[in-house]
């Protein structure tokens, strides 16, 4: 090999070849100044954005705080203004008597519509106004939003006719003076139920909230029934079966109120054969449900006693719908029937039943129940004595009621000969009740309806 070739090879192989650089590397090497400026710019932009965002948050928080402060100040100022307005009108609202009714009504209605007065306070003043003018009260109540319906129920007072089915001039009937006010409250319930029905409002937000708790309804079944009576009676007369079903499906308490009211809703109108069959089926269903409810574990002793009171007071209006429930209840075991006897005894003893209703109750319930009990040898003897005791408190059927008188005599004959135990029980209790009615204890005089008319007509004793 020649020296020239050796030099050429040495020149070509003695120097290390340069490393290949990627395109990204060449770009960074070429534009490193630009990239540095770009990164710094982006970082600055991000930092600026973060600062601006935090500043906007601080500004929003400050604006919210200022708004809250402004709202609180406005609310406090409004409270002060309301207090001043109320203080200026307090003398008017606190006035009593028919002479101030017009002025009280104008002031109270203005305060209510302007939301200046608290709803609970508005209802309280409206109740007082209702003693003098129920129409004014009704207008104010209907203009009051967010009412407490428990407050309305407390202001609803049952009359003696509603409580006992009879009216007497006794201290027990003092709430009769508030009858017009109570009627107006029931009309408010009717109006608001119809309004809620028209807009399909949530049922729990209106008057139906009174029937949400079953125990509350059981505690005051008569009051709740009469509160909703105008509404349910209106639905029945217009044959609004779906609305009635919606009402009763709301709660067990509403179902109970519906059964009590609609059992007495018969209007005696002339209807077609088809409609008569539908009505009979409607009442039969309610009668069956009420009988089963009376005997269920849900309705305890106190519940049964109060339901017996309500049913006895409207016995005649039920036109027989209460006969079967009463007979079944009175023939139950003594433990289950005891509350019914406990409530029936004073009602019958002190004549707290309408005379016509009492005659029907005797002929349709007491006499048949006693006849059934005597015919069954397994009947508890103590239960038979209780039935005999109730029968001793009612008058004998008139001679003109031949069928009733015949059934009465047969029932008494079934008691045995005069010297036997049941006959002695009947005679002794009949004599004792006659004596107590003519000479009632001082504490009983105000609840004794037997001689109420004579006592009211008697002249007051002369003052020494």
C-alpha positions as CSV (number, residue, x, y, z in Angstrom):
1,X,0.0,0.0,0.0
2,X,1.4,3.4,-0.9
3,X,2.1,6.1,1.6
4,X,-0.6,8.3,0.0
5,X,-3.3,5.8,0.6
6,X,-2.1,5.3,4.2
7,X,-2.4,9.1,4.8
8,X,-5.8,9.2,3.2
9,X,-7.0,6.3,5.4
10,X,-5.6,7.9,8.5
11,X,-7.3,11.2,7.7
12,X,-10.6,9.6,7.1
13,X,-10.6,7.2,10.1
14,X,-8.6,9.1,12.7
15,X,-11.3,11.9,13.4
16,X,-14.5,10.9,15.4
17,X,-17.7,11.6,13.5
18,X,-20.1,14.4,14.9
19,X,-23.2,13.2,16.9
20,X,-26.6,13.6,15.2
21,X,-28.9,16.2,16.9
22,X,-32.7,15.8,16.8
23,X,-34.9,18.4,15.2
24,X,-36.3,19.4,18.7
25,X,-32.7,19.8,19.9
26,X,-31.8,22.0,16.9
27,X,-34.9,24.1,17.5
28,X,-34.1,24.6,21.2
29,X,-30.5,25.4,20.3
30,X,-31.5,27.8,17.6
31,X,-34.5,29.5,19.4
32,X,-33.5,29.1,23.1
33,X,-33.9,32.9,23.7
34,X,-37.4,32.8,22.3
35,X,-38.4,29.8,24.3
36,X,-37.1,31.4,27.5
37,X,-39.2,34.5,26.9
38,X,-42.2,32.3,26.0
39,X,-42.0,30.2,29.2
40,X,-41.6,33.3,31.3
41,X,-44.5,34.9,29.6
42,X,-46.8,31.9,30.1
43,X,-45.8,31.7,33.7
44,X,-46.5,35.4,34.1
45,X,-49.8,35.0,32.4
46,X,-50.8,32.1,34.7
47,X,-49.7,34.0,37.7
48,X,-51.7,37.0,36.6
49,X,-54.8,34.9,35.9
50,X,-54.6,33.3,39.3
51,X,-54.2,36.7,41.0
52,X,-57.1,38.0,39.0
53,X,-59.3,35.0,39.9
54,X,-58.5,35.4,43.6
55,X,-59.2,39.1,43.4
56,X,-62.6,38.3,41.7
57,X,-63.3,35.8,44.5
58,X,-62.5,38.4,47.2
59,X,-64.6,41.0,45.4
60,X,-67.5,38.4,45.2
61,X,-67.2,37.6,48.9
62,X,-67.1,41.3,49.7
63,X,-70.2,41.9,47.5
64,X,-72.0,39.0,49.1
65,X,-71.1,40.3,52.6
66,X,-72.3,43.7,51.7
67,X,-75.5,42.3,50.3
68,X,-76.0,40.3,53.4
69,X,-75.4,43.3,55.6
70,X,-77.8,45.3,53.5
71,X,-80.5,42.6,53.7
72,X,-80.0,42.3,57.4
73,X,-80.3,46.0,57.8
74,X,-83.3,46.1,55.6
75,X,-84.9,43.3,57.6
76,X,-84.2,45.0,60.9
77,X,-85.5,48.3,59.6
78,X,-88.7,46.5,58.4
79,X,-89.1,44.8,61.8
80,X,-88.7,48.2,63.5
81,X,-91.2,49.6,61.1
82,X,-93.6,46.7,61.6
83,X,-93.3,47.1,65.4
84,X,-94.1,50.8,65.1
85,X,-97.1,50.1,62.9
86,X,-98.4,47.4,65.2
87,X,-97.9,49.6,68.3
88,X,-99.9,52.3,66.7
89,X,-102.8,49.9,65.9
90,X,-102.5,47.8,69.0
91,X,-105.3,49.7,70.9
92,X,-107.6,49.1,67.9
93,X,-106.9,45.4,67.7
94,X,-107.3,44.9,71.4
95,X,-110.7,46.5,71.5
96,X,-113.7,44.3,72.1
97,X,-117.4,44.4,71.4
98,X,-119.5,44.8,68.3
99,X,-119.1,48.5,68.2
100,X,-115.4,48.2,67.3
101,X,-115.8,45.3,64.9
102,X,-115.7,47.4,61.7
103,X,-112.6,49.3,62.8
104,X,-110.8,46.2,63.9
105,X,-111.6,44.4,60.7
106,X,-110.2,47.2,58.5
107,X,-107.0,47.5,60.5
108,X,-106.5,43.7,60.7
109,X,-107.2,43.1,57.1
110,X,-104.7,45.8,56.0
111,X,-102.0,44.4,58.3
112,X,-102.6,40.9,57.1
113,X,-102.6,41.7,53.4
114,X,-99.4,43.8,53.8
115,X,-97.7,40.9,55.7
116,X,-97.1,43.3,58.5
117,X,-98.5,41.0,61.2
118,X,-97.4,37.5,62.0
119,X,-99.8,34.8,60.8
120,X,-100.3,33.3,64.2
121,X,-101.0,36.7,65.7
122,X,-103.4,37.5,62.8
123,X,-105.4,34.3,63.4
124,X,-105.6,35.1,67.1
125,X,-107.0,38.6,66.5
126,X,-109.3,37.1,63.8
127,X,-110.7,34.6,66.3
128,X,-111.5,37.4,68.7
129,X,-113.1,39.4,65.9
130,X,-115.1,36.3,65.0
131,X,-117.0,36.5,68.3
132,X,-118.6,39.7,67.1
133,X,-118.6,39.2,63.3
134,X,-117.8,35.8,61.9
135,X,-117.9,37.1,58.3
136,X,-115.2,39.6,59.1
137,X,-113.1,36.8,60.7
138,X,-113.6,34.5,57.7
139,X,-112.3,37.3,55.3
140,X,-109.2,37.9,57.4
141,X,-108.5,34.1,57.8
142,X,-108.7,33.6,54.0
143,X,-106.3,36.5,53.5
144,X,-103.8,35.1,56.0
145,X,-101.0,33.0,54.4
146,X,-99.0,30.2,56.2
147,X,-101.8,29.7,58.7
148,X,-101.4,27.2,61.5
149,X,-104.5,24.9,61.1
150,X,-104.1,23.5,64.6
151,X,-104.8,27.1,65.8
152,X,-108.0,27.1,63.7
153,X,-109.1,23.7,65.1
154,X,-108.6,25.0,68.6
155,X,-110.9,27.9,67.9
156,X,-113.6,25.5,66.6
157,X,-116.1,24.8,69.4
158,X,-118.7,22.1,69.1
159,X,-122.3,23.0,70.0
160,X,-124.5,20.8,72.2
161,X,-126.3,19.6,69.1
162,X,-123.0,18.5,67.6
163,X,-121.8,17.0,70.9
164,X,-124.9,15.3,72.1
165,X,-127.5,15.6,69.3
166,X,-129.7,17.8,71.6
167,X,-129.7,21.3,72.8
168,X,-130.4,22.3,76.4
169,X,-130.2,25.4,78.5
170,X,-127.3,24.3,80.7
171,X,-123.8,25.4,81.4
172,X,-122.6,22.5,79.3
173,X,-123.9,24.3,76.2
174,X,-122.1,27.6,76.8
175,X,-120.1,27.1,73.6
176,X,-123.3,27.4,71.6
177,X,-122.7,31.2,71.6
178,X,-119.8,30.6,69.3
179,X,-121.7,28.5,66.8
180,X,-121.6,31.1,64.0
181,X,-117.8,31.5,64.5
182,X,-117.3,27.8,64.3
183,X,-119.4,27.6,61.2
184,X,-117.3,30.3,59.6
185,X,-114.1,28.3,60.4
186,X,-115.6,25.2,58.8
187,X,-116.4,27.3,55.7
188,X,-112.7,28.4,55.6
189,X,-111.7,24.8,55.6
190,X,-114.2,24.1,52.8
191,X,-112.9,27.1,50.7
192,X,-109.2,26.1,51.1
193,X,-109.8,22.5,50.4
194,X,-111.6,23.4,47.2
195,X,-108.8,25.8,46.3
196,X,-106.1,23.2,46.9
197,X,-108.1,20.7,44.9
198,X,-108.3,23.1,42.0
199,X,-104.5,23.5,41.7
200,X,-103.7,20.0,42.9
201,X,-101.6,21.4,45.7
202,X,-99.7,19.1,48.1
203,X,-102.4,17.9,50.5
204,X,-100.1,18.0,53.6
205,X,-99.7,21.8,53.3
206,X,-103.4,22.7,53.7
207,X,-106.2,21.8,56.1
208,X,-105.6,18.1,55.5
209,X,-102.5,18.5,57.7
210,X,-105.0,18.3,60.6
211,X,-105.7,14.6,59.7
212,X,-102.1,13.5,59.2
213,X,-101.7,12.0,62.7
214,X,-104.2,9.2,63.4
215,X,-103.9,9.7,67.1
216,X,-104.8,13.4,66.9
217,X,-108.0,12.4,65.0
218,X,-108.8,9.7,67.6
219,X,-108.4,12.3,70.4
220,X,-111.0,14.7,68.8
221,X,-113.1,12.6,66.3
222,X,-116.2,14.8,66.7
223,X,-114.4,18.1,66.2
224,X,-112.5,16.8,63.1
225,X,-115.7,15.4,61.6
226,X,-117.6,18.6,62.0
227,X,-114.7,20.7,60.7
228,X,-114.6,18.8,57.4
229,X,-118.4,18.1,57.3
230,X,-119.2,21.0,54.9
231,X,-116.5,19.9,52.5
232,X,-117.4,16.2,52.5
233,X,-121.1,16.9,52.4
234,X,-120.6,19.1,49.3
235,X,-118.6,16.3,47.6
236,X,-121.3,13.8,48.4
237,X,-124.1,15.9,47.1
238,X,-122.2,16.5,43.9
239,X,-121.3,12.8,43.7
240,X,-117.6,13.5,43.5
241,X,-116.5,10.0,44.3
242,X,-112.9,10.3,43.1
243,X,-112.4,13.4,45.3
244,X,-113.9,11.6,48.3
245,X,-111.5,8.7,47.6
246,X,-108.5,11.1,47.4
247,X,-109.5,12.6,50.7
248,X,-109.8,9.2,52.4
249,X,-106.6,7.9,51.0
250,X,-104.6,10.7,52.5
251,X,-104.3,9.0,55.9
252,X,-106.1,6.7,58.4
253,X,-107.3,9.8,60.2
254,X,-108.9,11.1,57.0
255,X,-110.5,7.7,56.4
256,X,-112.0,7.8,59.9
257,X,-113.4,11.3,59.4
258,X,-114.8,10.3,56.0
259,X,-116.5,7.3,57.6
260,X,-118.1,9.3,60.4
261,X,-119.3,12.2,58.1
262,X,-120.5,10.2,55.1
263,X,-122.4,7.8,57.3
264,X,-124.7,10.7,58.1
265,X,-124.7,12.2,54.6
266,X,-127.9,10.6,53.3
267,X,-130.0,13.4,51.9
268,X,-133.1,11.4,51.2
269,X,-133.3,12.6,47.6
270,X,-135.2,10.7,44.9
271,X,-132.7,8.9,42.7
272,X,-132.7,6.3,40.0
273,X,-132.6,2.6,40.7
274,X,-129.0,2.4,39.5
275,X,-127.8,5.4,41.6
276,X,-129.7,4.0,44.6
277,X,-127.8,0.8,44.3
278,X,-124.5,2.7,44.0
279,X,-125.3,4.8,47.1
280,X,-126.3,1.7,49.1
281,X,-123.0,0.0,48.2
282,X,-121.1,3.3,49.1
283,X,-122.7,3.4,52.5
284,X,-122.3,-0.4,53.1
285,X,-118.6,-0.1,52.4
286,X,-118.2,2.8,54.9
287,X,-120.4,0.9,57.5
288,X,-118.2,-2.2,57.2
289,X,-115.0,-0.2,57.4
290,X,-116.2,1.7,60.5
291,X,-117.3,-1.5,62.3
292,X,-113.9,-3.2,61.6
293,X,-112.1,-0.1,62.8
294,X,-114.0,0.0,66.0
295,X,-113.0,-3.5,66.8
296,X,-109.4,-3.3,65.6
297,X,-106.3,-3.0,67.7
298,X,-105.6,0.4,66.2
299,X,-108.6,1.9,68.0
300,X,-107.8,1.4,71.7
301,X,-110.2,1.9,74.7
302,X,-110.2,5.7,74.7
303,X,-110.7,5.7,70.9
304,X,-113.7,3.4,71.1
305,X,-115.3,5.5,73.8
306,X,-115.0,8.7,71.9
307,X,-116.2,7.2,68.7
308,X,-119.3,5.8,70.5
309,X,-120.0,9.4,71.7
310,X,-119.8,10.8,68.1
311,X,-121.9,8.0,66.7
312,X,-124.6,8.3,69.3
313,X,-124.9,12.0,68.8
314,X,-125.6,11.6,65.1
315,X,-127.3,8.3,65.4
316,X,-130.6,9.3,63.7
317,X,-128.8,11.0,60.7
318,X,-127.0,7.8,60.0
319,X,-130.3,6.1,59.1
320,X,-129.2,2.7,60.3
321,X,-125.6,2.8,59.2
322,X,-124.5,2.7,62.9
323,X,-126.8,-0.2,64.0
324,X,-124.4,-3.0,63.0
325,X,-121.2,-1.4,64.4
326,X,-123.0,-0.7,67.7
327,X,-124.5,-4.2,68.1
328,X,-121.2,-5.8,67.3
329,X,-119.3,-3.6,69.7
330,X,-121.7,-4.2,72.6
331,X,-121.5,-8.0,72.1
332,X,-117.7,-8.1,72.2
333,X,-115.9,-9.4,75.3
334,X,-116.2,-7.2,78.3
335,X,-112.6,-5.9,78.0
336,X,-113.3,-4.7,74.4
337,X,-116.8,-3.5,75.1
338,X,-116.2,-1.8,78.4
339,X,-115.3,1.7,77.0
340,X,-118.5,1.7,75.0
341,X,-120.6,0.9,78.1
342,X,-118.7,3.5,80.1
343,X,-119.6,6.3,77.6
344,X,-123.1,5.1,76.9
345,X,-124.1,4.9,80.6
346,X,-123.8,8.7,81.5
347,X,-125.2,9.7,78.1
348,X,-128.4,7.6,78.7
349,X,-128.6,8.4,82.4
350,X,-128.5,12.1,82.0
351,X,-130.7,12.2,78.9
352,X,-127.8,13.5,76.7
353,X,-129.4,12.0,73.6
354,X,-132.2,13.3,71.3
355,X,-135.5,11.6,72.2
356,X,-136.1,10.3,68.7
357,X,-132.6,9.0,68.4
358,X,-132.9,7.3,71.8
359,X,-136.0,5.5,70.8
360,X,-134.3,4.2,67.6
361,X,-131.2,3.2,69.5
362,X,-133.3,1.3,72.0
363,X,-135.2,-0.6,69.3
364,X,-132.4,-1.2,66.9
365,X,-129.4,-1.7,69.1
366,X,-130.1,-2.3,72.8
367,X,-133.1,-4.7,72.6
368,X,-131.7,-6.8,69.7
369,X,-128.3,-7.0,71.4
370,X,-129.8,-8.1,74.7
371,X,-132.0,-10.7,72.9
372,X,-128.9,-12.1,71.1
373,X,-126.9,-12.2,74.3
374,X,-129.6,-14.0,76.3
375,X,-130.0,-16.6,73.5
376,X,-126.3,-17.5,73.6
377,X,-125.4,-19.5,76.7
378,X,-121.8,-18.7,76.2
379,X,-122.3,-15.0,76.7
380,X,-120.4,-13.5,79.7
381,X,-123.0,-13.0,82.5
382,X,-121.4,-9.7,83.4
383,X,-121.9,-8.5,79.9
384,X,-125.5,-9.4,80.0
385,X,-125.9,-7.4,83.3
386,X,-124.3,-4.4,81.5
387,X,-126.8,-4.6,78.7
388,X,-129.6,-4.9,81.2
389,X,-128.3,-1.8,83.0
390,X,-128.4,0.2,79.8
391,X,-131.9,-1.0,79.0
392,X,-133.0,0.2,82.4
393,X,-132.0,3.7,81.5
394,X,-134.2,4.1,78.4
395,X,-138.0,4.6,78.4
396,X,-140.5,1.9,77.5
397,X,-141.7,2.1,73.8
398,X,-145.0,4.0,73.3
399,X,-148.2,1.9,72.9
400,X,-148.5,3.2,69.4
401,X,-145.2,1.5,68.4
402,X,-146.6,-2.0,68.5
403,X,-143.6,-3.8,67.1
404,X,-141.1,-2.1,69.3
405,X,-143.3,-2.6,72.4
406,X,-143.7,-6.3,71.6
407,X,-139.9,-6.7,71.2
408,X,-139.4,-4.8,74.5
409,X,-141.8,-7.1,76.4
410,X,-140.2,-10.2,75.0
411,X,-136.7,-9.0,76.1
412,X,-137.9,-8.3,79.6
413,X,-139.7,-11.6,79.8
414,X,-136.4,-13.3,78.8
415,X,-134.8,-11.9,81.9
416,X,-136.7,-14.4,84.0
417,X,-139.3,-14.1,86.8
418,X,-139.4,-10.9,88.9
419,X,-137.5,-12.5,91.7
420,X,-134.6,-13.7,89.6
421,X,-131.3,-12.0,89.4
422,X,-131.6,-10.2,86.0
423,X,-135.1,-8.9,86.8
424,X,-133.9,-7.6,90.1
425,X,-131.0,-5.9,88.4
426,X,-133.3,-4.3,85.9
427,X,-135.8,-3.0,88.5
428,X,-133.2,-1.8,90.9
429,X,-131.3,0.2,88.3
430,X,-134.4,1.6,86.8
431,X,-135.5,2.9,90.2
432,X,-132.0,4.2,91.0
433,X,-131.8,6.1,87.7
434,X,-135.2,7.7,88.3
435,X,-134.1,8.9,91.7
436,X,-130.8,10.3,90.5
437,X,-132.5,12.2,87.7
438,X,-134.9,13.9,90.0
439,X,-132.3,14.6,92.7
440,X,-128.9,14.8,90.9
441,X,-125.7,15.5,92.9
442,X,-124.6,19.2,92.8
443,X,-121.6,18.3,90.6
444,X,-123.9,16.6,88.1
445,X,-126.6,19.3,87.7
446,X,-124.8,21.1,84.9
447,X,-124.6,17.9,82.8
448,X,-128.2,16.7,83.6
449,X,-130.3,17.2,80.5
450,X,-133.3,15.4,81.9
451,X,-134.7,18.3,83.8
452,X,-132.9,21.1,82.1
453,X,-136.0,22.7,80.6
454,X,-137.8,22.7,84.0
455,X,-134.7,24.1,85.8
456,X,-134.2,26.8,83.2
457,X,-137.9,27.9,83.6
458,X,-137.8,27.8,87.4
459,X,-137.5,31.2,89.1
460,X,-134.2,32.0,90.7
461,X,-134.1,31.8,94.5
462,X,-134.7,35.0,96.3
463,X,-131.6,36.7,97.6
464,X,-131.5,37.4,101.4
